[in-house]
Amino acid sequence: MILKWFLIQTLMLSVTTAYYGSMRHYHQPNKKLNVSFDAADKKYVRGCYFTNWAQYRPGRGKYVPEDYVPGLCTHILFAFGWMNDDFTVRAFDPADLPNDWAGAGLYRRLNDLKKTDKELKTLLSIGGWSFGTRLFKEMAKTSAGRDVFIKSAIKFVRDWSFDGIDIDWEYPSGSEDYINFANLIQEMKEACKSEAMKTGREVLLVTAAVSASKETIDSGYNVPAISNSFDLIFLMNYDFHGAWSNEIGFNSPLYPRKDMKEEEKVWNIDFAAKYWNEKGMPRDKIVVGIATYGRGWTMKNTSNPVVGSLGTPARVTPFTQEAGVASYYELCDMLAKGAVRHWHDEQQVPYLIDGDQFWSYDDKQSVKTKMNYIKKEKFAGAFVWTLDFDDFNAKCPLSNGEAYPLIGTIAKELADVTIPKPETVTTAPTKPTTVSTTKLITSIPVTVTTTVPPPAFCIGKSDGFYADADCNKFVLCLSDRFYSMSCPSGLHFSQSRQYCVRQIESDCVNVGSSTMIPKTKFICPSDGFFGDKENCSKFYRCVNNISYSFECPFGLTFHKDSLQCDHPDLSKCE
């Protein structure tokens, strides 16, 4: 999932208290929305992913459970839960759980939404792009590992009042995963049924976020074996194109273009959804994905702004803070300031041109078109990644005061639910924080060490995060105090992105456990990552026609399809 570009801060309590001490007075939205709807109209699934790192965005980008509107979604999926090395499930961020500085915790606050939205179901989504594949592979390859995970997951979601488990393994691949993923899902469904029989409670839902790539579907999913065990699958039919490629394309097109290469004509919603059905997944279990974000490029040739032309990642936007990615409300702001919207008839999606910036995205027209497609083709419904990327607080001038313009369109088209315009109400101001929160890191869980800090490093520096000489580490400065922090094993701190990333995405000069040495033997065909044809455990990163040699951690090899180090698979070696 596109969480490959978002990760969350987890700090030691002594540090988090400084940042979030006032979070016990958690954000109260300055709006009041009332929605009336007929539950009988809720025929289609309307899933919505909630991300637990959106609470840390500054200003209008901050999103918390109380920003949700009753009736907007039928299912909310909490991204993400985490897995320990012993295969037990745990919370991803301490703020997910009740404590002195986070108040009730996000789990409780999210599930409290069911008090005003009686038909709402909530699921804990475990994994995500940044979680990687290693632990999923290790857990799923033995019956003992699967048993530990399944029992822990069931207990964990019951303890925190979720209605189901969403598996976000991105992605199973290869003959072992093909078998083990099916075993995991089958055993999980049976365990959920057994638990419900013993407790007299409703059976937990079992779902998964699954790939829209034909290659991954074929290699990772034994569809006939898993189709009966899933209640729903959430088809991630977006990210077909993005700034990881220098060729401009559409993020989530409905159909292919005639002028596309034959092998690229599978990169669209129509193919992916129907292919899952052809492989054996019933249409009434396939939930089509809708992206509330866009992907963009800086065009190399502004005189020919078309798909298929060349570009580099679009510039960083104020709230999303990742090159090549922007929320819908940021794109809406661009249009309000003069960017020009265009429509592609073949692929049935919009795009905008803003100077040298090319952005592919979805708007109300394309979302409505996709809803009509879902109804025509009799799929289960639609889901969004994510709630917080829509213009949820109606701040964009072009939204005309309408909150959730994209997700609201889904609700209207699939269930005849109308989201009214917010009514402004006055609320007491919350206690201000004592430090700036505009530089909050968004990363996966990190550990913090505060012993024997260098006394002078942070004196006079602005509060925020700074690179360390060791790429696996970074420094947090707060009120002239120094805190040494570490990324999870195998990840590096990115100074430009301000969070921990995979080594192949690192902009760090000293690469820690890998050795980066300028090389002249390898000739770079373009910027990017390339395998070493003589050694599968090595790869190259090319930047401005300069190649740097990397070596994967011991026992792993570089995979040319995923562009990451993973368990050995000779078919994916150069």
C-alpha positions in Angstrom: 0.0 0.0 0.0 1.1 3.5 -0.4 2.2 3.5 3.1 5.3 2.7 1.5 5.6 6.4 1.6 4.3 7.0 5.1 5.5 5.7 8.5 5.0 6.8 12.1 6.9 8.2 14.9 7.2 6.2 18.1 9.3 7.8 20.8 10.2 6.9 24.4 7.8 8.1 26.9 10.2 10.8 28.2 10.4 12.2 24.7 6.7 11.7 23.7 5.6 13.5 26.8 7.4 16.6 25.6 5.7 16.4 22.2 2.3 15.1 23.1 1.7 16.1 26.7 -1.4 18.0 25.7 -2.8 15.1 23.6 -4.9 14.0 26.6 -7.0 17.0 25.5 -7.2 15.4 22.1 -8.4 17.4 19.1 -12.0 18.3 18.9 -13.0 19.1 15.3 -14.4 22.6 14.8 -17.4 21.3 12.9 -20.6 19.4 13.5 -21.8 17.1 10.8 -25.1 15.2 11.0 -25.9 12.4 8.5 -29.1 10.6 8.0 -29.2 7.4 6.0 -31.2 4.2 5.6 -29.2 1.2 6.6 -31.1 -0.8 4.1 -29.4 1.2 1.4 -26.0 -0.1 2.5 -25.7 -2.8 0.0 -22.1 -2.0 -1.1 -19.0 -2.2 1.0 -17.5 1.3 1.6 -14.1 0.7 3.3 -11.9 3.4 4.6 -8.3 3.1 5.8 -7.5 5.2 8.9 -3.8 5.9 9.4 -2.5 6.4 12.9 0.2 8.8 11.8 -2.1 11.5 10.4 -2.6 12.7 13.9 0.9 14.1 13.8 0.5 16.3 10.8 0.4 20.0 11.4 -2.6 22.3 10.9 -5.3 21.3 8.5 -3.5 18.0 7.8 -4.1 16.6 11.3 -6.6 13.8 11.3 -8.1 12.0 14.3 -11.1 9.6 14.8 -13.4 12.5 15.8 -13.1 13.9 12.2 -15.0 10.9 10.9 -18.7 11.4 9.9 -21.2 8.7 10.8 -22.5 6.9 7.7 -19.4 7.8 5.6 -18.0 4.2 5.6 -19.3 0.7 6.3 -15.8 -0.6 7.4 -12.9 1.3 8.8 -9.5 -0.4 8.7 -6.9 0.8 11.2 -3.5 1.1 9.7 -1.4 -0.5 11.2 -1.0 -3.2 13.8 2.5 -4.7 14.2 4.0 -8.1 14.7 6.8 -9.0 17.1 9.7 -11.3 16.2 7.9 -14.0 18.1 4.9 -13.6 15.8 2.7 -12.0 18.4 0.6 -8.9 17.6 1.1 -5.6 19.2 0.2 -1.9 18.8 2.4 0.1 16.4 2.4 3.4 18.3 2.1 3.9 22.0 -0.6 6.5 21.2 -2.8 3.7 19.9 -3.2 2.6 23.5 -4.5 4.4 26.6 -1.8 6.2 28.6 -1.3 9.3 30.6 -0.2 11.4 27.6 -2.4 10.0 24.8 -5.6 9.8 26.7 -8.0 7.0 25.7 -5.7 5.9 22.8 -6.6 5.7 19.1 -8.0 2.1 19.3 -10.6 3.1 21.8 -11.4 6.4 20.1 -11.8 4.7 16.7 -14.0 2.0 18.0 -16.1 4.5 20.0 -17.3 5.7 16.5 -19.6 2.6 16.5 -21.7 4.2 19.2 -23.0 6.8 16.7 -22.7 4.6 13.6 -24.3 1.4 14.6 -23.6 -0.5 11.3 -19.9 0.4 11.2 -17.4 -2.4 11.4 -13.8 -1.9 12.3 -10.8 -4.0 11.5 -7.1 -3.9 12.5 -4.9 -4.0 9.5 -1.6 -5.8 10.3 1.5 -5.2 8.3 1.8 -2.6 5.6 4.4 -1.7 2.9 7.0 -0.6 5.4 6.6 -3.7 7.6 8.2 -5.7 4.8 7.9 -9.4 4.1 10.5 -11.1 6.4 8.3 -11.7 9.4 5.3 -12.7 7.4 7.4 -15.2 5.5 8.9 -16.6 8.7 5.6 -16.8 10.5 3.6 -18.4 7.7 6.1 -21.1 6.8 5.3 -23.3 9.8 2.1 -24.4 11.4 3.5 -23.4 14.8 4.3 -19.9 13.7 0.9 -19.5 12.1 -0.8 -20.8 15.3 1.0 -18.2 17.5 0.1 -15.3 15.2 -3.5 -16.3 14.7 -4.2 -16.8 18.4 -2.4 -13.6 19.3 -4.3 -11.6 16.5 -7.7 -12.9 17.6 -7.1 -12.0 21.2 -5.6 -8.6 20.4 -8.5 -7.5 18.2 -11.1 -8.8 20.7 -9.3 -7.0 23.5 -9.5 -3.7 21.6 -13.1 -4.2 20.3 -12.3 -4.6 16.6 -14.6 -6.6 14.4 -12.0 -8.3 12.2 -8.4 -8.8 11.0 -7.0 -7.4 7.8 -3.8 -9.0 6.6 -1.6 -6.5 4.8 1.3 -8.7 3.6 3.0 -6.8 0.8 3.5 -9.1 -0.9 3.6 -12.9 -0.8 5.6 -14.1 -3.8 7.1 -17.4 -4.9 6.2 -21.1 -4.5 6.6 -21.1 -0.6 4.5 -18.0 0.0 1.9 -19.2 -2.5 1.3 -22.2 -0.2 1.9 -20.6 3.1 -0.3 -17.5 2.5 -3.2 -19.9 1.7 -2.5 -21.9 4.8 -2.5 -18.8 6.9 -5.8 -17.5 5.6 -7.6 -20.8 5.8 -6.4 -21.5 9.4 -7.2 -18.0 10.5 -10.8 -18.2 9.2 -11.3 -21.6 10.9 -9.8 -20.2 14.1 -12.1 -17.2 14.0 -15.1 -19.5 13.5 -14.0 -21.7 16.4 -13.5 -18.7 18.7 -17.0 -17.4 17.9 -18.5 -20.8 18.7 -16.8 -20.9 22.1 -17.6 -17.4 23.0 -21.0 -16.9 21.4 -19.7 -13.7 19.7 -20.0 -12.7 16.1 -17.3 -14.3 13.9 -14.4 -12.0 13.2 -14.1 -10.8 9.7 -11.0 -12.0 7.8 -9.8 -9.7 5.0 -6.6 -8.8 3.2 -5.2 -5.9 1.2 -4.0 -7.6 -2.0 -1.9 -6.7 -5.0 -3.3 -5.6 -8.4 -0.2 -6.8 -10.2 -0.8 -9.8 -12.5 2.7 -11.1 -11.8 2.2 -10.9 -8.0 -1.4 -12.4 -8.2 0.0 -15.4 -10.1 3.0 -16.0 -7.9 1.6 -15.1 -4.5 -2.1 -16.0 -4.2 -3.6 -19.4 -4.6 -7.0 -17.8 -5.3 -9.2 -21.0 -5.4 -7.7 -22.0 -2.0 -8.4 -18.7 -0.3 -11.6 -17.5 -1.9 -13.9 -19.3 0.6 -11.9 -18.1 3.6 -12.0 -14.4 2.9 -14.9 -12.3 3.8 -13.5 -9.5 1.5 -10.3 -8.6 -0.3 -9.3 -4.9 -0.7 -7.7 -4.7 -4.1 -4.9 -2.1 -4.2 -5.5 -1.1 -7.8 -3.5 2.1 -7.5 0.2 2.9 -7.7 0.2 1.6 -11.3 2.5 4.5 -12.0 4.6 6.7 -9.8 7.7 8.8 -9.5 9.9 5.7 -8.9 9.7 5.5 -12.7 10.8 8.4 -14.9 7.9 7.7 -17.3 4.8 9.8 -16.5 1.6 7.7 -16.2 -1.7 7.5 -14.3 -1.8 6.4 -10.7 -5.2 4.5 -10.9 -6.6 4.4 -14.4 -9.9 2.6 -15.0 -8.9 1.3 -18.4 -5.7 0.9 -20.5 -4.6 3.1 -23.4 -4.4 1.8 -27.0 -0.9 3.1 -27.4 0.5 1.3 -24.3 2.9 -1.6 -24.6 1.1 -4.9 -24.5 2.6 -5.8 -21.1 1.5 -2.5 -19.6 -2.2 -3.0 -20.6 -2.7 -4.9 -17.3 -2.0 -1.8 -15.2 -5.6 -0.7 -14.7 -8.6 -1.3 -12.5 -10.6 -3.1 -15.1 -8.0 -5.8 -15.7 -7.0 -6.3 -12.1 -10.5 -6.7 -10.7 -11.6 -9.0 -13.4 -8.4 -11.0 -13.2 -9.0 -11.7 -9.5 -12.5 -12.9 -10.5 -11.2 -15.1 -13.3 -8.7 -16.7 -10.9 -11.6 -17.7 -8.6 -12.4 -14.8 -6.2 -16.2 -14.1 -6.3 -17.0 -10.6 -7.4 -19.1 -9.9 -4.3 -15.8 -10.2 -2.2 -13.7 -7.9 -4.4 -13.6 -4.3 -3.1 -12.1 -1.9 -5.6 -9.5 0.6 -4.3 -9.8 4.4 -4.7 -6.8 6.6 -4.1 -7.5 9.9 -2.3 -4.0 11.0 -3.2 -2.1 11.7 -6.4 1.3 10.9 -7.9 3.3 13.5 -9.7 6.4 14.3 -11.7 8.4 17.4 -12.6 8.3 17.3 -16.4 11.5 17.4 -18.4 9.7 18.8 -21.4 6.9 21.2 -20.5 6.0 21.7 -24.1 4.7 18.1 -24.3 2.8 17.4 -21.1 1.4 14.0 -21.8 1.5 10.5 -20.3 4.5 8.5 -21.5 6.8 11.6 -21.5 9.7 11.8 -19.0 10.0 13.4 -15.6 11.5 13.3 -12.1 9.6 13.2 -8.8 7.3 16.2 -8.3 8.2 18.7 -5.7 7.3 18.1 -2.0 3.9 19.4 -0.9 3.3 21.2 2.4 1.4 18.4 4.3 2.2 15.1 2.6 5.9 15.9 2.6 7.1 13.3 0.1 8.4 14.0 -3.3 5.9 12.7 -6.0 3.0 12.3 -3.6 0.2 14.7 -2.7 -3.1 14.5 -0.9 -6.3 15.3 -2.7 -6.8 18.5 -0.7 -3.3 19.7 -1.7 -4.1 19.0 -5.4 -7.4 20.8 -4.9 -5.5 23.8 -3.6 -3.2 23.7 -6.7 -6.3 23.9 -8.9 -7.7 26.7 -6.8 -4.5 28.6 -7.4 -4.5 28.2 -11.1 -3.4 24.7 -12.0 -5.1 23.4 -15.1 -7.2 20.2 -15.0 -7.4 17.8 -17.9 -9.3 14.6 -18.6 -8.1 11.5 -20.3 -11.0 9.9 -22.2 -9.4 6.5 -22.7 -8.3 5.9 -19.1 -11.2 7.8 -17.5 -9.1 9.8 -15.0 -8.1 13.4 -14.6 -4.7 15.0 -14.4 -3.5 18.5 -13.7 -0.7 20.7 -15.0 0.9 23.3 -12.7 3.8 24.8 -14.5 6.3 22.0 -14.8 4.4 19.7 -12.4 2.3 16.9 -13.7 -0.1 15.2 -11.3 -2.3 12.1 -11.8 -5.1 11.9 -9.3 -8.8 11.1 -8.8 -11.6 13.7 -8.5 -15.4 13.6 -8.1 -15.9 12.9 -11.8 -13.5 9.9 -11.9 -14.8 8.5 -8.6 -18.3 8.7 -9.8 -17.3 6.9 -13.1 -15.6 4.2 -11.0 -18.7 3.8 -8.8 -20.8 3.3 -11.9 -18.3 0.7 -13.1 -18.5 -1.2 -9.7 -22.2 -1.3 -9.9 -22.3 -2.4 -13.5 -19.7 -5.1 -13.0 -21.3 -6.2 -9.7 -18.2 -5.9 -7.5 -18.5 -5.8 -3.7 -17.9 -2.0 -3.4 -15.1 0.5 -3.0 -12.5 1.4 -0.4 -10.2 4.4 0.0 -6.6 4.9 0.9 -7.0 7.0 3.0 -9.6 9.0 5.1 -7.1 11.8 5.9 -6.1 12.4 2.2 -9.5 13.6 1.2 -10.5 17.2 1.9 -12.1 16.0 5.1 -12.4 19.5 6.7 -13.6 21.3 3.5 -10.6 23.7 3.6 -10.1 23.8 -0.2 -12.0 26.7 -1.8 -13.1 24.4 -4.7 -14.8 22.1 -2.3 -17.4 24.8 -1.7 -17.7 23.8 2.0 -18.2 20.2 1.2 -16.3 17.8 3.6 -15.0 14.5 2.1 -15.8 15.3 -1.5 -14.3 12.1 -2.8 -15.4 9.7 -0.1 -18.7 11.5 0.0 -19.1 10.8 -3.7 -18.6 7.1 -3.0 -21.2 7.2 -0.2 -23.7 9.0 -2.5 -23.2 6.7 -5.5 -23.2 3.4 -3.6 -25.6 4.1 -0.8 -27.4 7.3 -1.5 -25.8 8.8 1.6 -25.4 12.6 1.5 -22.7 14.3 3.6 -24.0 17.8 4.5 -21.8 20.8 4.7 -20.2 21.4 8.0 -21.8 23.8 10.5 -19.2 25.9 12.2 -19.3 25.7 16.0 -17.3 27.3 18.6 -15.1 25.1 20.8 -12.7 25.9 23.6 -9.1 26.1 22.5 -6.9 23.2 23.5 -3.8 23.8 25.6 -0.9 24.8 23.3 2.1 22.5 23.1 5.4 23.8 24.3 7.4 22.9 21.3 6.9 23.1 17.5 5.2 20.1 16.0 5.9 21.0 12.4 8.8 18.6 12.1 7.3 15.5 13.6 9.0 12.5 12.2 6.9 9.9 10.5 8.6 6.6 10.8 8.1 3.0 12.0 8.8 2.2 15.6 12.1 3.4 16.8 14.1 3.0 20.1 15.4 5.9 22.0 18.6 6.2 24.1 19.2 9.2 26.3 22.3 8.0 28.2 25.4 10.2 28.1 24.3 12.5 25.3 26.9 14.8 23.7 26.2 18.0 25.7 26.7 20.6 23.0 25.2 19.2 19.7 21.7 20.6 20.1 22.5 23.9 21.8 21.2 26.6 19.6 19.6 24.3 17.1 15.9 24.3 16.2 13.8 21.5 17.6 13.7 18.7 15.1 15.5 15.7 13.7 19.1 15.6 12.4 21.2 12.9 10.7 23.8 11.0 12.6 27.2 9.8 11.2 25.7 6.3 11.5 22.9 6.0 8.9 20.9 3.8 11.2 20.7 6.5 13.8 19.5 10.1 14.0 19.3 12.8 16.6 16.2 14.5 18.1 16.8 18.0 19.5 14.3 19.4 22.0 14.8 22.6 23.9 18.6 22.3 23.4 18.6 18.7 24.7 20.1 15.8 22.8 18.4 12.5 22.2 20.1 9.7 20.3 17.6 7.5 18.3 17.8 4.4 16.1 15.8 3.2 13.2 14.7 -0.4 13.1 17.4 -2.9 11.9 18.1 -2.6 8.2 16.6 0.9 7.8 18.3 4.3 7.4 17.3 7.8 8.5 16.6 10.0 5.5 17.5 13.7 6.2 15.5 14.9 3.2 12.3 12.9 4.2 12.8 13.1 7.9 11.9 9.5 8.6 13.4 6.0 8.4 13.5 4.4 5.0 14.7 1.2 3.3 18.5 1.3 2.5 17.9 1.5 -1.2 15.9 4.7 -0.7 18.5 6.2 1.6 20.1 9.5 0.9 22.7 8.9 3.6 26.4 9.0 2.6 27.6 6.6 5.2 25.4 3.5 4.7 26.2 1.7 8.0 25.8 -2.0 7.5 26.1 -1.7 3.7 29.2 -0.4 2.0 28.6 2.4 -0.6 31.6 3.0 -2.8 31.7 5.1 -5.9 32.2 2.7 -8.8 33.2 3.2 -12.4 32.7 -0.3 -13.8 28.9 -0.2 -13.8 27.4 2.2 -16.4 24.1 3.7 -15.2 21.3 3.5 -17.8 19.3 6.0 -15.7 18.8 7.1 -12.1 17.5 4.2 -10.0 18.4 0.8 -8.6 19.9 -2.1 -10.6 21.0 -5.6 -9.7 24.6 -6.8 -10.0 24.7 -9.4 -12.8 27.6 -11.2 -11.2 26.4 -11.3 -7.6 22.8 -11.5 -6.6 23.5 -10.1 -3.1 24.8 -6.8 -4.6 23.1 -3.9 -6.3 23.7 -0.4 -7.6 22.1 2.9 -7.0 22.6 5.4 -9.8 22.4 9.1 -9.0 23.2 11.7 -11.7 25.0 9.0 -13.7 27.2 8.0 -10.7 26.9 4.4 -9.6 27.2 3.3 -6.0 27.7 -0.3 -5.0 25.6 -1.8 -2.2 25.5 -5.2 -0.6 22.4 -6.8 1.0 22.5 -8.0 4.6 23.8 -11.5 5.0 21.6 -14.2 3.5 19.5 -11.8 1.4 19.6 -11.0 -2.3 18.5 -8.1 -4.4 15.1 -8.6 -6.1 14.8 -6.7 -9.4 11.0 -6.6 -9.3 10.6 -5.1 -5.8 13.9 -3.3 -5.8 14.7 -4.5 -2.3 16.7 -7.1 -0.4 14.7 -10.2 0.4 15.0 -13.9 0.8 16.9 -15.5 -2.1 15.0 -16.1 -5.3 17.2 -16.7 -8.4 14.3 -15.9 -10.7 14.4 -12.3 -9.4 18.1 -11.9 -9.7 19.6 -10.0 -12.7 
